[in-house]
Each structure stands twice: as C-alpha cells, then as structure tokens.
Amino acid sequence: MATALVTGTIIGAGIFTQPTWLAQYGPISLVGFAITAFGSLMLALVFSSLARRNPDVGGPYAFSRQGFGDFIGFQSAWTYWVGAWVGVGAIASSMVVYLGVLIPAVTDSKVLSTVVAIAAIAALTFLNTNGVVTGGLVSLVLTVLKVVPLLLIGTLGFVAFDAANLGPFNASTLPPLEVITAVMAYTLFSFIGVEAATIPAGDVHEPDKTIPRATVIGTLAAAAVYLLSTTAVFGAVPQSELATTDAAFSLAAQNMFGDWAGNAVAVVAVISCLGAMNGLLLLSGQIPMAAEFDGLAPKLFGKLNLKHAPGTGLVISGVLAAGILTLSFSGGGLGDAVAQLVLVSAVATMVSYAFSAAAEIKWLALDRGKVPVAHLARKMVVAVLALAFTVFAFYGGGVQEIYWLWMLIILGVPLYIFILWRRASHGEKIGGEVPAHLAPPPDQDVRT
C-alpha cells in the first residue's frame, strides 16, 4: 500500500494532459521530461535516506523542522499543504476533461463540470476520513487499474510508432535551455508524490525499512510508465494534431488499437485522476496533523476522529480544493484552469522538497568522520543534485507563479505568529506529544 500510495499519487492527471502541452515544443520536451524524472529519483533517494534517519509522521515537514527549526518546519508544512489541495483542484479539472470524452454534456456546461468535480472531491474526502488504511487500499486498487493499461500503451503501443509524427526536434522559437527549464517546471507536477510514503509514517509497518523501499520502487515505476507511454503517444499522433487536442491519450489509443480504445483510455484517465486526488487528499490531512502535534498548526487540524483520521483537516482541505476549482472554472476554459493550478501547486510543493534536500545535506555534513567516505560522498552527490533540481524547477516555474509563492510564504508569517501567541497564552509549549498510535515504538531510536 505504501508503494501504491507513491505510484498512485505520482501518476495522476499529468500523464494524460501533458502530451498536448509538451507537443508545442516538440521532442525536445522529452529531454526535459527525462531530466525531471531523474531529478525526482534524486528526491526519492533523499526522502528514503531521511526516512531511515527519522521515520516520523509528516515527511517533508518533519525533515525540514528537524533540520532547520520550527519556522522553516512551519513554512514547509504550510506551503506543502496549500500545494496539496490546489493539486486536488487541478486534478479534478483534468478528470472532468476526460469524463467529457465519455459524456460530452459534462464539459458542455461549466456548472455541470463544477458539480461533478466537487462531487468527486467530496466522495474521496469522505473515504479518507475513514482512516489511512482505507485511503491506502483505495490507492492500491486505483493504482493497479490505471498502471496496467498505461503499460500496455507504453509497450504494445509502439507498433503504431512513426518517427515522422514527431515533427521538428524544437518546434518552438525559444532557446533549448529555456524550453527544458519550462518543461521541467510543468512536468514536475507529474512527479509530486515521491514523498507520499514518508508522511503517514505512524501507520506504516517497519517504517525505517518499508518507507525507503516504497519511495524508490514507486518513483521508478512511475517514471518508467511516464516516459514509455508519453514517447509512444508522441510517435502515434502527428505533432501538429497532438498540440491541439485536449485528450491526447485517447486519440493516440485510437490510432494504436482502434476506435474502442479511445473511450477505454478515457475511463483509465478518470480512474487515474481519482487515484491521484485520493493520495493528495490523504497527504493534505496528514501534513497539518503532524504540524499540529508539534504545536505549529491550528488545533483543529490535529483532531482525530474514531478512525484515527484527521477528519476536520481533511474536510477543510476538501472544501478549499473545491473552492479553488470553482474559481478557476469561472475565470476561463478547463485547459487554462488546469495549467494555472498545476504550476501553482508545483512551485508550492517545491518549498518543502528544497528544505528536505538541504536538511539531508546538513545531516550528511554532520556525519563526517562517522561513516565511510565513499558512502557519504555518494549520498552528498544525490542530495546536491536533488537541491539543484528544485532550484531549476523554481526558475522554470515562471514569474507569476514565483510571485504567488512568495505571497504565500509571507501570508504564512502572521499565521505562524498567531499560532505561537495562542499557544503561549494558553501555557502550551511547542513540540507536543504525538498520539500513542502514531508514535514510534519506545525502544526505537529514530535517529539511527
């Protein structure tokens, strides 16, 4: 289930919507996509190392706080949480696009599109209020249902591959470096979830072993599915046609296997979106819950229901996801809404990724003289590459998205001050106790 949570959260809407966006640049975009996959694998290795060092609830938030203190930990949790529910809104938008292939009336009406997307968010929020195990089972089932068909497209689909469909290597007028960084920023959203197994650590069996394995295996599986299937789609549909369609995978499947395959892929796309939404909703409840246990989030986010799930926090995240989706739908077309939400979610999530990579570099520096030089050097190279990857992703995110990110960070400061003031006025200290069912065993040295 931990591996499925990683793979299922990574493989969501992006794989189905991004071929259209990438096609405007031509095959050079696949180079940027491959770099994103490599950078995401570096991040996965960093999270695996940090999970072995300290398998605490909260994942990137916990790593950031342990590395750099309460304020950085709060900002990591704050930006990650916002990125998670914004991501849910983005994926719900994509789900509606592919549902429209099956039921055109859904996309013909903005009102119906909004209602259907909000209903999906509400249903998955309810499922996650039944506990992490329920959410994990849902992720497992939905991951299997979407990965198998995508692997078929990424393998058998190559029988329809025609190099003439690829078009010019760089179909844009932009310099190659600018194209690659822009592609990295956009496709990064497709790999959000590499840290998914580290967050609900308190509910994972033998987290110091299970989480690192699930993180690496899940990320490698997702990267393989992404690169194989996207390359197959590029070769099955002419570049000019691919750049103008809203349902690239459906069109490619029709060219590969016949008319029936287009609707079949649309079904898989809807399932894939639901799986990724489920994973992000689960994480949007776990991150602020972990922060509240440390006194760094409002108390209502730490309230657990009878199923030991942060029910109130999940509902708040679901409501906000529905709200941002509604606002995006009212401002433009579905494609515009998806693109805008994707970039905002990606750059927000990058904050906690960057802090986590920097924390790993710090811990490795402190490990000098305690571990073999070769082992330390290998891990340091991975951590530096992961941090550099996040910096490149920020660069490619665009001025507007970076502006909104800084506004988000600034808005978090008064909230942080309010939380500290409220805790102090009630005589409460920062760094509260974790509920017993989420805490590591008493004989487990979490620093080992």
C-alpha positions in Angstrom: 0.0 0.0 0.0 2.9 2.4 0.7 4.3 1.8 -2.8 0.9 2.2 -4.3 0.5 5.5 -2.4 3.7 6.8 -4.1 3.0 5.5 -7.6 -0.7 6.3 -7.4 -0.1 9.9 -6.2 2.5 10.5 -8.8 0.6 9.0 -11.8 -2.5 11.2 -11.9 -3.8 13.8 -14.3 -0.4 15.0 -15.6 0.3 11.9 -17.7 -2.9 12.4 -19.7 -2.9 16.1 -20.1 0.8 17.0 -20.6 1.4 15.4 -24.1 -0.7 18.2 -25.6 1.3 20.9 -23.7 4.7 19.2 -24.4 3.9 18.8 -28.1 4.1 22.6 -28.7 7.8 22.3 -28.0 8.4 19.1 -30.0 10.5 16.0 -29.0 13.0 18.3 -27.1 10.3 18.3 -24.3 11.0 14.6 -23.8 14.6 15.6 -22.8 13.2 17.9 -20.2 10.8 15.2 -19.0 13.6 12.7 -18.6 15.6 15.3 -16.6 12.5 15.8 -14.4 12.3 12.0 -13.9 16.0 11.9 -12.9 15.6 14.8 -10.5 12.6 13.2 -9.0 14.5 10.0 -8.5 17.2 12.0 -6.7 14.5 13.5 -4.4 13.1 10.0 -3.8 16.6 8.8 -2.7 16.9 11.8 -0.4 13.5 11.1 1.1 14.5 7.4 1.5 17.6 8.4 3.4 15.8 10.9 5.6 13.1 8.2 6.3 15.8 5.8 7.5 17.3 8.5 9.7 14.0 9.6 11.2 10.7 7.8 10.2 8.5 10.4 11.9 4.9 11.4 10.9 5.0 14.4 8.5 7.6 13.5 5.9 9.0 16.7 4.3 7.6 18.8 7.1 9.3 16.7 9.8 12.6 16.6 7.9 12.5 20.4 7.4 11.7 21.1 11.1 14.4 18.7 12.4 16.9 20.3 10.1 16.2 24.0 10.5 13.8 24.6 13.3 10.2 25.5 13.9 9.8 28.4 11.5 11.2 26.5 8.5 9.2 23.5 9.5 6.0 25.6 9.6 6.7 27.1 6.2 7.3 23.6 4.8 4.0 22.3 6.2 2.1 25.5 5.1 3.3 25.6 1.5 3.0 21.8 1.1 -0.5 21.7 2.5 -1.6 24.5 0.1 0.1 22.8 -2.8 -1.7 19.6 -2.0 -5.2 20.9 -2.0 -4.5 23.1 -5.0 -3.2 20.0 -6.7 -6.5 18.2 -5.9 -8.3 21.0 -7.7 -6.1 20.8 -10.7 -6.5 17.0 -11.0 -10.3 17.3 -10.6 -10.3 19.8 -13.5 -8.4 17.2 -15.6 -10.8 14.4 -14.6 -13.7 16.5 -15.9 -11.9 16.9 -19.3 -11.6 13.1 -19.8 -15.0 12.4 -18.4 -16.2 14.7 -21.1 -14.9 12.3 -23.7 -17.3 9.7 -22.4 -20.1 12.1 -21.5 -19.9 15.3 -23.6 -22.6 17.0 -21.6 -20.2 17.2 -18.7 -17.8 19.6 -20.4 -20.5 21.4 -22.4 -21.7 23.1 -19.2 -19.4 24.9 -16.7 -22.0 24.4 -14.0 -22.2 20.6 -14.5 -18.3 20.4 -14.8 -18.0 22.1 -11.4 -20.7 20.0 -9.8 -19.1 16.7 -11.0 -15.6 17.7 -9.9 -16.8 18.8 -6.5 -18.8 15.6 -6.0 -15.6 13.6 -6.7 -13.6 15.7 -4.2 -16.4 15.2 -1.6 -16.5 11.4 -2.1 -12.8 10.9 -1.8 -12.6 13.2 1.3 -15.3 11.0 2.9 -13.3 7.9 2.1 -10.1 9.3 3.7 -12.0 10.3 6.9 -12.3 6.5 7.4 -8.6 6.3 8.1 -5.2 5.9 6.5 -5.6 2.2 5.8 -8.9 2.8 3.9 -7.1 5.6 1.9 -4.2 3.2 1.2 -6.5 0.4 0.0 -8.3 2.8 -2.4 -4.9 4.0 -3.7 -3.8 0.3 -4.2 -6.9 -0.6 -6.2 -6.9 2.6 -8.3 -3.1 2.3 -9.0 -3.4 -1.2 -10.4 -6.4 -0.2 -12.5 -4.5 2.7 -14.2 -0.9 1.4 -14.4 -1.7 -1.8 -16.3 -3.4 0.0 -19.3 -0.7 2.6 -19.4 2.0 0.0 -19.5 0.1 -1.6 -22.5 0.2 1.8 -24.3 3.9 2.2 -23.4 4.9 -1.2 -24.8 2.4 -2.6 -27.3 1.6 0.9 -28.4 5.0 1.2 -30.1 3.7 -0.9 -33.0 2.0 2.4 -34.2 5.1 4.5 -33.7 6.0 6.6 -36.7 9.1 8.9 -36.4 7.5 11.3 -39.0 4.9 12.2 -36.4 7.5 13.7 -34.1 8.0 16.8 -36.1 11.0 19.2 -35.6 13.1 18.5 -32.5 12.5 22.0 -31.2 9.1 23.2 -32.6 9.3 26.5 -30.7 11.3 29.6 -31.3 12.8 29.5 -27.7 16.4 28.6 -26.9 16.8 24.9 -25.9 17.7 25.7 -22.2 14.6 27.8 -21.8 12.4 25.1 -23.2 13.9 22.4 -21.0 13.5 24.5 -17.8 9.9 25.4 -18.7 9.2 21.7 -19.3 10.8 20.7 -16.0 8.6 23.2 -14.1 5.5 21.9 -15.8 6.2 18.2 -15.7 7.4 18.4 -12.1 3.7 18.5 -11.0 3.5 15.0 -12.6 6.1 13.7 -10.0 4.6 15.3 -6.9 4.1 12.4 -4.6 7.6 11.0 -4.4 7.4 11.7 -0.7 4.0 10.3 -0.2 5.1 7.2 1.8 7.1 9.3 4.3 4.1 11.3 5.5 1.8 8.7 7.2 4.8 7.1 8.8 3.0 6.3 12.0 0.6 3.9 10.2 3.4 2.2 8.2 4.7 -1.2 9.3 8.5 -1.1 10.0 8.7 2.5 8.6 12.5 2.6 8.6 12.5 -0.3 6.1 9.2 0.0 4.3 9.2 3.7 3.5 12.6 3.9 1.7 11.8 0.8 -0.4 8.3 2.0 -1.3 9.6 5.5 -2.1 12.3 4.3 -4.6 10.2 1.5 -6.2 7.2 3.7 -6.5 9.1 6.5 -8.1 11.0 4.2 -10.5 7.7 2.5 -11.6 6.0 5.9 -12.2 9.0 7.2 -14.2 9.0 4.2 -16.4 5.3 4.4 -17.1 5.5 8.1 -17.8 8.4 8.0 -20.2 7.4 4.9 -22.1 3.7 5.9 -22.6 4.4 9.6 -23.4 7.0 8.6 -26.0 4.6 6.2 -27.5 1.9 8.9 -27.8 4.4 11.3 -29.5 5.0 8.6 -32.1 1.4 7.7 -32.7 -0.1 11.2 -33.3 1.3 13.9 -35.6 2.9 16.8 -33.6 0.5 19.4 -35.1 -2.6 17.4 -34.2 -1.2 16.4 -30.7 -0.7 20.1 -29.8 -4.3 21.0 -30.3 -6.2 18.1 -28.7 -7.5 18.0 -25.1 -7.4 14.2 -24.8 -4.1 13.2 -26.3 -4.0 9.6 -24.9 -7.5 8.8 -26.2 -6.5 10.0 -29.7 -3.3 8.0 -29.5 -5.0 4.9 -28.3 -7.5 5.1 -31.2 -4.5 5.2 -33.6 -2.8 2.3 -31.8 -5.7 -0.1 -31.2 -8.8 1.2 -32.9 -11.8 3.4 -32.0 -12.8 1.4 -29.0 -9.5 2.2 -27.3 -10.3 5.9 -27.1 -13.1 5.5 -24.7 -11.2 2.9 -22.8 -8.3 5.3 -22.2 -10.8 8.0 -21.1 -12.0 5.6 -18.4 -8.5 4.9 -17.3 -7.8 8.6 -17.2 -10.7 9.2 -14.9 -9.6 6.4 -12.6 -6.0 7.8 -12.6 -7.2 11.2 -11.6 -9.3 9.8 -8.8 -6.3 7.9 -7.6 -4.0 10.9 -7.5 -6.7 13.0 -5.9 -7.1 10.4 -3.2 -3.4 10.4 -2.5 -3.1 14.2 -2.3 -6.2 14.4 0.0 -4.7 11.8 2.3 -1.5 13.9 2.5 -3.4 17.2 2.9 -4.7 15.7 6.2 -1.5 14.2 7.4 0.8 17.1 7.0 -1.1 19.7 9.1 -1.9 17.0 11.6 1.8 16.3 12.1 2.5 20.1 12.4 -0.3 20.4 15.0 1.2 17.6 17.1 4.3 19.9 17.3 2.3 23.0 18.1 2.8 24.5 14.7 -0.7 24.4 13.2 -4.2 25.3 14.5 -5.6 22.7 16.9 -8.5 21.6 14.7 -6.0 20.0 12.2 -4.9 17.6 15.0 -8.3 16.4 15.9 -8.7 12.7 15.2 -12.0 11.0 14.6 -12.9 7.5 15.8 -11.0 6.1 12.8 -7.8 7.9 13.9 -8.0 10.1 10.9 -7.7 14.0 10.9 -11.3 14.3 9.8 -11.6 18.1 10.3 -8.4 18.8 8.5 -9.5 16.6 5.6 -12.8 18.3 5.3 -11.1 21.8 5.3 -8.7 20.7 2.6 -11.5 19.2 0.5 -13.6 22.4 0.8 -10.6 24.6 -0.2 -9.9 22.3 -3.2 -13.5 22.7 -4.3 -13.3 26.4 -3.8 -10.1 26.9 -5.9 -11.5 24.7 -8.6 -14.7 26.7 -8.8 -12.8 30.0 -9.0 -10.6 28.6 -11.8 -13.6 27.3 -13.8 -15.3 30.7 -13.6 -12.3 32.5 -15.0 -11.6 30.6 -18.2 -11.6 27.3 -20.0 -10.8 23.9 -18.5 -7.4 23.8 -20.1 -6.4 27.2 -18.7 -7.6 26.2 -15.3 -5.6 23.0 -15.3 -2.4 24.7 -16.4 -2.6 27.5 -13.9 -3.4 25.3 -10.9 -0.6 22.8 -12.0 2.1 25.4 -11.8 0.9 27.0 -8.5 0.8 23.5 -6.9 4.2 22.5 -8.2 6.1 25.6 -7.0 4.4 25.5 -3.6 5.3 21.9 -3.1 8.9 22.6 -4.2 9.5 24.6 -1.0 9.3 21.5 1.3 11.3 19.5 -1.3 14.1 22.1 -1.2 14.2 22.3 2.6 14.3 18.5 2.8 17.2 18.2 0.4 19.0 21.0 2.3 18.3 19.1 5.6 19.9 16.0 4.1 23.0 18.0 3.2 23.2 19.3 6.7 22.9 15.9 8.3 25.5 14.4 6.0 27.9 17.2 6.8 27.5 16.4 10.5 28.1 12.7 9.7 31.7 13.4 8.6 34.1 11.0 10.3 31.2 8.7 11.4 30.5 6.9 8.2 32.7 5.7 5.2 33.8 8.5 2.9 32.5 6.7 -0.2 29.1 6.2 1.3 29.0 9.9 2.5 30.2 11.2 -0.9 27.5 9.2 -2.8 24.7 10.5 -0.6 26.0 14.0 -0.8 26.0 14.0 -4.6 22.4 12.8 -4.6 21.3 15.4 -2.1 23.1 18.2 -4.0 21.6 17.1 -7.3 18.1 17.0 -5.7 18.5 20.5 -4.3 19.8 21.8 -7.7 16.8 20.2 -9.4 14.4 22.1 -7.1 16.2 25.4 -7.9 15.9 24.7 -11.7 12.2 23.9 -11.2 11.7 27.3 -9.4 13.5 29.0 -12.3 11.2 27.4 -14.9 8.0 28.0 -13.0 7.5 31.5 -14.3 7.5 34.9 -12.7 3.8 34.9 -11.9 3.9 31.6 -10.1 7.0 32.6 -8.1 5.3 35.9 -7.2 2.3 33.9 -5.8 4.7 31.6 -3.9 6.4 34.5 -2.2 3.0 35.9 -1.3 2.0 32.6 0.1 5.2 32.4 2.3 4.6 36.0 3.5 1.0 35.2 4.4 2.2 32.3 6.5 4.2 34.6 8.8 1.3 36.2 10.6 -0.4 32.8 10.9 2.8 31.4 12.5 3.0 34.4 14.9 -0.7 33.9 15.8 -0.1 30.1 16.5 2.8 30.9 18.8 0.9 33.6 20.6 -2.2 31.4 21.0 0.0 28.6 22.4 1.8 30.9 24.8 -1.4 32.5 26.0 -2.7 29.0 26.9 0.6 28.0 28.5 1.3 25.4 25.9 4.8 24.6 24.6 5.9 24.0 21.0 6.6 20.3 20.3 3.6 18.5 21.8 3.3 14.7 22.2 2.3 12.6 19.3 -0.8 10.4 19.9 0.2 6.9 21.0 -1.0 5.1 17.9 1.2 7.3 15.7 4.4 7.3 17.8 7.3 5.0 17.1 7.9 2.1 19.4 9.6 3.2 22.7 12.7 1.1 22.0 13.2 2.5 18.5 16.0 5.1 18.1 14.5 7.3 15.4 17.9 8.9 14.8 19.5 5.6 13.8 
